[in-house]
Amino acid sequence: MGWLWHALAIAGSMTWQVLWALILGFMLSAAVQAVVRRESVTRALGSDSPSALAAATGLGIASSSCSYASVALARSLFRKGASFTAAMAFEIASTNLVVELGIILALLMGWQFTLAEFVGGPIMIVLLAVLFRVFLRRRLVADALAQADKGVAGSMEGHAAMDMSVVGGGPLWRRLTSPKGFTAVSHIFVMEWAAIWRDIVAGLLITGALAAWVPVDFWKGFFLTGHPVLAAVWGPLVGPLVAVISFVCSIGNVPLAAVLWNGGISFGGVVAFIFADLIILPILNIYRKYYGWRMAAFIAVTFYATMVAAGYAVELLFNPLGLVPEERNASVTEATGISWDYTTWLNIAFLVGAILLLVRFVASGGRAMLAMMGGGPDMGHDNHAAHHHHASGPHHPDGG
């Protein structure tokens, strides 16, 4: 059983290494969501103009980091009057430009990768908007909206339908530290964890297995490390494809990205791989249910093209500036165990904070909301029925 223990030990060591950062990221995300009203932003997303895309990106940054939840919420925004382009921009931002992703990237791989994500994300959104403006037809958008309005529900529908932000005036800090603010933060924090913990666990386990069982020579051959120019071309092309078949999404794919980086994938390939959590096979199937086959195929092709292009753009920008790390020593190769260092003290401190939020969540009736979030098709359908009067928004301006 040594082979299995080795993989589990690496996964456990990485979990301990990133635990405090994950908790911090979700706390910050919950705090932002507690003061941002979703309805007030939805009204600004009715076109594919630069201002609408900027608003969609901002809302995405302030939103959930769970890929499944962001896909469900993008559909909700689309049904309430957001343009399809703005909804997709929201989706990209909410999974690739969130604070918790940046923290984990910096911790495991280095600040250069965090910067690359926050440079590459806007590039991908701009490129996607251009492709949509040129190729997306009004008829396809209309068909997608008709399909989206049919009430197809998934496990994240309840989560996407909830807006738990604190209503009222006053400074942000006062709203956050009020009893209502504390309750709102606790509910968002716990439900974010409930939405994403499976992806994080899966990502860590897959990473542990790959780090323990796949020889580095295999990765070096696969990523053409003996041919620097070919490797730079090959990396962004193959990175998203590895993501598609790995089934790991959201923050869970950062540990796997670290394994690929240590194995020799190009810098731009890492960026393209991380972006590709929005076209993994289960999410492509959700697009099919939400928008129909034709729009699902359109999303898959355009997202892949912009992910590859963003990977190349980051590589071309960062290389001349000397921002591509020369060492491939992301923190995945050894099971280091637990020692009394700053990581342990930070983990203890943030675990205490997480427990306080969990206690508040339970004490304020959060378990009923948690059941609603994962209530399955019937509950999801009820949520959409309750919000259906929002669906008849303005005509969607996407199209050529």
C-alpha positions in Angstrom: 0.0 0.0 0.0 3.0 2.3 -0.1 2.1 3.7 -3.5 -1.4 4.7 -2.2 0.0 6.2 1.0 2.5 8.2 -0.9 -0.2 9.8 -3.0 -2.4 10.5 0.0 0.5 11.9 2.0 1.2 14.4 -0.8 -2.4 15.4 -1.0 -2.7 15.8 2.8 0.5 17.9 2.9 -0.8 20.2 0.2 -4.1 20.5 1.9 -2.4 21.6 5.1 -0.2 24.0 3.2 -3.2 25.8 1.5 -5.9 25.6 4.2 -5.5 29.0 5.7 -5.3 30.6 2.3 -8.5 28.9 1.2 -10.4 30.0 4.4 -9.1 33.6 4.0 -10.1 33.7 0.3 -13.6 32.5 1.1 -14.0 34.9 4.0 -13.0 37.8 1.8 -15.4 36.6 -1.0 -18.2 36.2 1.5 -17.6 39.7 2.9 -17.7 41.2 -0.6 -20.9 39.3 -1.6 -22.5 40.5 1.7 -22.4 44.1 0.6 -22.9 43.8 -3.2 -26.5 43.8 -4.4 -26.9 41.5 -7.4 -30.1 43.1 -8.7 -28.5 46.5 -8.9 -25.7 45.2 -11.1 -27.9 43.0 -13.4 -29.5 46.2 -14.8 -26.0 47.3 -16.1 -25.5 44.1 -18.0 -28.0 44.5 -20.8 -25.6 44.9 -23.6 -22.2 43.8 -24.8 -20.7 47.4 -24.5 -17.4 47.9 -22.7 -19.2 49.3 -19.7 -21.5 46.3 -19.5 -18.6 43.9 -19.8 -16.6 45.8 -17.2 -19.7 45.6 -14.8 -20.0 41.9 -15.5 -16.3 41.4 -14.8 -16.6 43.3 -11.5 -19.6 41.3 -10.4 -17.8 38.1 -11.3 -14.8 39.1 -9.2 -17.1 39.8 -6.3 -18.9 36.5 -6.7 -18.5 32.8 -6.1 -15.4 30.9 -7.2 -17.3 27.7 -7.8 -17.5 26.9 -11.6 -20.8 25.1 -11.3 -22.4 27.9 -9.3 -21.0 30.6 -11.6 -22.4 28.8 -14.6 -25.8 28.6 -12.9 -25.7 32.2 -11.9 -24.7 33.3 -15.4 -27.8 31.6 -16.7 -29.9 33.4 -14.1 -28.4 36.8 -15.1 -29.1 36.0 -18.8 -32.7 35.2 -18.0 -33.1 38.4 -16.1 -32.0 40.6 -19.0 -28.2 40.4 -19.1 -26.7 40.0 -22.6 -25.3 36.6 -23.3 -21.8 38.2 -23.8 -22.0 39.9 -20.4 -23.2 36.7 -18.7 -20.2 34.8 -20.1 -17.8 37.6 -19.1 -19.2 37.2 -15.6 -18.6 33.5 -15.7 -15.0 33.9 -16.7 -14.3 36.5 -14.0 -16.1 34.6 -11.3 -13.8 31.6 -11.7 -10.5 33.1 -12.8 -10.3 36.6 -11.3 -11.4 35.8 -7.7 -9.2 36.5 -4.7 -9.0 33.0 -3.4 -7.6 31.7 -6.7 -5.0 34.4 -6.6 -3.9 33.5 -3.1 -3.6 29.8 -3.8 -1.7 30.4 -7.0 0.8 32.7 -5.2 1.2 30.2 -2.4 1.7 27.1 -4.5 3.3 28.4 -7.6 4.5 32.0 -7.1 3.1 35.5 -7.5 4.0 35.5 -11.3 1.1 33.0 -11.9 -1.3 35.2 -9.9 -0.3 38.2 -12.0 -0.7 36.1 -15.2 -4.2 35.1 -14.3 -5.2 38.6 -13.6 -3.7 39.8 -16.9 -4.9 36.9 -18.9 -8.5 37.0 -17.6 -9.3 40.4 -19.0 -7.6 39.5 -22.3 -9.8 36.4 -22.6 -12.9 38.4 -21.9 -12.0 41.0 -24.6 -11.2 38.3 -27.1 -14.5 36.5 -26.3 -16.5 39.7 -26.8 -14.9 40.2 -30.2 -15.6 36.6 -31.3 -19.2 36.9 -30.0 -19.7 40.2 -31.8 -18.5 38.7 -35.1 -19.9 35.2 -35.0 -22.8 35.0 -32.5 -26.2 35.3 -34.2 -29.4 36.7 -32.8 -31.3 33.5 -33.6 -28.8 31.4 -31.6 -29.1 33.8 -28.6 -32.9 33.7 -28.9 -32.9 29.9 -29.0 -30.6 29.8 -26.0 -32.8 32.1 -24.0 -35.9 30.0 -24.8 -34.0 26.9 -23.6 -32.7 28.8 -20.5 -36.3 29.7 -19.6 -37.5 26.1 -19.5 -36.6 25.7 -15.9 -33.9 23.1 -16.2 -32.3 22.9 -12.8 -29.1 21.5 -11.4 -27.6 21.1 -7.9 -26.3 24.7 -7.9 -29.6 26.3 -8.9 -30.6 27.1 -5.3 -27.2 28.6 -4.6 -27.3 30.7 -7.7 -30.8 32.0 -6.9 -29.9 33.3 -3.5 -28.9 37.0 -2.9 -27.9 37.3 0.7 -26.4 40.8 0.6 -27.1 43.2 3.5 -29.7 45.8 2.6 -29.5 49.4 3.9 -27.2 52.4 4.0 -24.2 53.2 6.2 -20.5 52.5 5.7 -19.5 49.1 4.4 -17.6 48.2 7.6 -20.6 49.0 9.8 -22.9 46.9 7.6 -20.4 44.0 7.7 -19.9 44.1 11.4 -23.6 44.4 12.2 -25.5 41.3 13.4 -27.2 41.0 10.0 -23.8 41.4 8.3 -22.2 38.7 10.4 -25.1 36.4 9.6 -24.9 37.1 5.9 -21.1 36.5 5.8 -21.5 33.2 7.7 -24.2 32.0 5.3 -22.3 32.9 2.2 -19.1 31.4 3.6 -20.6 28.1 4.5 -22.5 27.7 1.3 -19.5 28.6 -0.8 -17.6 25.8 0.9 -20.6 23.4 0.4 -20.6 24.2 -3.3 -16.9 23.7 -3.9 -15.4 21.3 -1.4 -15.8 18.3 -3.7 -13.8 20.0 -6.4 -11.0 21.0 -4.0 -10.8 17.4 -2.5 -10.8 15.9 -6.0 -8.1 18.3 -7.2 -5.9 17.5 -4.3 -6.3 13.8 -4.6 -5.7 13.8 -8.4 -2.7 16.0 -7.8 -1.3 13.6 -5.1 -1.8 10.7 -7.5 -0.1 12.4 -10.4 2.8 13.7 -8.3 3.4 10.3 -6.8 2.7 7.9 -9.7 3.5 9.7 -13.0 7.3 10.0 -13.7 8.6 13.5 -14.5 10.1 12.1 -17.7 6.6 11.4 -19.0 5.5 15.0 -18.5 8.8 16.3 -20.0 8.1 14.3 -23.1 4.5 15.2 -23.3 5.1 18.9 -23.0 8.1 18.8 -25.5 10.5 20.3 -23.0 13.4 19.5 -25.2 12.2 21.9 -27.8 11.7 25.3 -26.2 9.9 27.0 -29.2 7.6 24.0 -29.8 6.9 23.7 -26.1 5.7 27.4 -26.0 3.4 26.7 -29.0 2.2 23.3 -27.7 1.5 24.3 -24.0 -1.5 26.6 -24.5 -3.0 24.2 -27.1 -2.9 21.2 -24.9 -3.4 22.8 -21.5 -7.1 23.3 -21.8 -7.5 19.7 -23.2 -5.8 18.3 -20.1 -8.3 20.3 -18.0 -11.3 19.1 -20.0 -10.6 15.4 -19.3 -9.4 15.9 -15.7 -12.9 16.9 -14.5 -11.3 19.2 -11.9 -12.7 22.7 -11.8 -12.4 26.0 -10.0 -9.7 26.3 -7.3 -9.3 22.5 -7.3 -7.3 22.7 -10.5 -4.5 24.9 -9.1 -2.7 22.0 -7.4 -2.9 20.0 -10.7 -1.5 23.1 -12.5 1.4 23.0 -10.2 2.1 19.3 -11.1 2.0 20.2 -14.8 4.3 23.2 -14.3 6.8 21.0 -12.5 6.5 18.5 -15.4 7.4 21.1 -18.0 4.3 22.7 -19.4 4.9 26.2 -20.7 4.0 29.3 -18.7 1.2 30.2 -21.1 0.0 26.5 -21.0 -0.5 26.8 -17.2 -2.6 29.9 -17.7 -4.7 28.3 -20.5 -5.1 25.2 -18.3 -6.5 27.1 -15.3 -8.9 29.0 -17.5 -10.3 25.8 -18.9 -12.3 24.9 -15.8 -15.3 26.4 -17.7 -15.2 23.7 -20.4 -14.6 20.5 -18.5 -16.9 17.7 -19.6 -19.6 18.0 -16.9 -19.9 21.7 -17.4 -20.2 21.3 -21.2 -23.1 19.0 -20.5 -24.7 21.7 -18.3 -24.4 24.2 -21.2 -26.2 21.7 -23.3 -29.1 21.5 -20.8 -29.1 25.2 -20.2 -28.8 26.6 -23.8 -29.1 23.7 -26.2 -26.6 21.7 -28.3 -25.7 24.5 -30.7 -24.9 27.1 -28.1 -23.0 24.6 -26.0 -20.8 23.8 -29.0 -20.4 27.6 -29.8 -19.3 28.2 -26.1 -16.9 25.2 -26.2 -15.2 26.4 -29.5 -15.0 30.1 -28.6 -13.9 29.5 -25.0 -11.2 27.2 -26.1 -9.9 29.6 -28.8 -9.8 32.5 -26.3 -8.1 30.4 -23.6 -5.4 29.4 -26.1 -5.0 33.0 -27.3 -4.8 34.3 -23.7 -2.1 31.7 -22.9 -0.1 32.9 -25.9 -0.6 36.6 -25.0 0.6 36.1 -21.4 3.6 34.1 -22.6 4.5 36.9 -25.1 4.0 39.6 -22.5 5.8 38.0 -19.6 8.8 36.5 -21.3 10.4 39.7 -22.5 9.8 41.3 -19.0 11.6 38.4 -17.3 8.4 37.5 -15.3 8.4 33.8 -16.2 10.0 31.8 -13.3 13.1 29.9 -14.3 12.8 27.3 -11.6 10.0 24.7 -11.7 9.6 24.0 -8.0 5.9 24.4 -7.3 5.0 23.1 -3.9 3.7 19.6 -4.7 6.6 17.3 -5.0 7.1 16.2 -1.4 4.9 15.2 1.5 6.4 17.6 4.1 4.1 16.8 7.0 3.1 19.2 9.7 5.6 21.3 11.7 5.2 24.3 14.1 5.8 27.0 11.5 3.8 30.1 10.3 1.5 27.8 8.2 0.4 25.9 11.3 -0.3 29.0 13.3 -2.2 30.6 10.4 -4.2 27.4 9.9 -5.2 27.4 13.6 -6.2 31.0 13.5 -8.3 30.8 10.4 -9.9 27.5 11.5 -11.1 29.2 14.6 -12.6 31.9 12.4 -14.2 29.3 10.2 -15.7 27.6 13.3 -17.1 30.9 14.5 -18.8 31.5 11.1 -20.1 27.9 11.1 -21.6 28.3 14.6 -23.3 31.5 13.5 -24.6 29.8 10.3 -26.2 27.0 12.3 -27.5 29.3 15.0 -29.2 31.5 12.4 -31.1 28.7 10.6 -28.5 28.2 7.9 -29.1 24.5 7.5 -32.5 25.1 5.9 -30.8 27.3 3.3 -28.1 24.7 2.7 -30.8 22.1 2.0 -32.4 24.5 -0.4 -29.1 25.0 -2.2 -28.8 21.3 -3.0 -32.4 20.6 -3.1 -32.3 19.0 -6.6 -34.5 19.6 -9.6 -37.8 20.3 -7.7 -36.3 22.8 -5.4 -34.4 24.4 -8.3 -37.5 24.6 -10.3 -39.3 26.3 -7.4 -36.6 28.9 -7.2 -36.9 29.7 -10.9 -40.7 29.9 -10.6 -40.3 32.4 -7.8 -37.9 34.5 -10.0 -39.7 34.0 -13.3 -41.1 37.5 -13.4 -37.6 38.8 -14.0 -37.1 36.7 -17.1 -38.9 39.1 -19.5 -36.1 41.6 -19.5 -34.9 43.7 -22.5 -34.2 42.1 -25.8 -30.7 40.7 -25.9 -28.5 42.7 -28.2 -25.9 40.0 -28.9 -25.6 39.0 -32.5 -24.2 39.9 -35.9 
